[in-house]
Amino acid sequence: MNAEGIYSSYADDPDFAEMLPFFVDGLAEMRVTIKELAQAKDFDSVRREAHKIRGSAGGYGFSGLSDLAGSLEESCKNSPQDEAMILRTVEEMLDYLEKVRA
C-alpha cells in the first residue's frame, strides 16, 4: 500500500475539520460491506453502496473517491454480467479506501 494518504480538498477548511474524521472513520465499515457484497456477487447491492459513497465523498471533498465510486456504480448498473470488470473496480476502490485520511 502506498504510504501516502489521500486527503480531502477541504482538509484545511475549519468548517470541515470536525466532520472529516467521522466521514473517514465510516469508510472502514463501507469498505468491509463492499468487500463482502462483492464476494457474494451481490452486484446490485454493491451498486447501491457505491452510489452512497459517490455522493457523500464528493460532498466531503474526496472527488477522486467520488469518481471511482461512480465508475463502480456504472459498471454494476450497465454491465452486471461482466463480473471480472466489476471485481477489478471493486479492488481498485478497496485499495483507494485504505488510503483515505482525515
Buried (B, 14 or more C-beta within 10 A) or exposed (E): EEEEEBBBEBEEEEEBEEBBEEBBEEBEEBBEBBBEBBEEEBBEBBBBBBBEBBBBBBEBBBEBBBBBBBBBBBBBEEEBEBEEBBBEBBEEBBEBBBBBEB
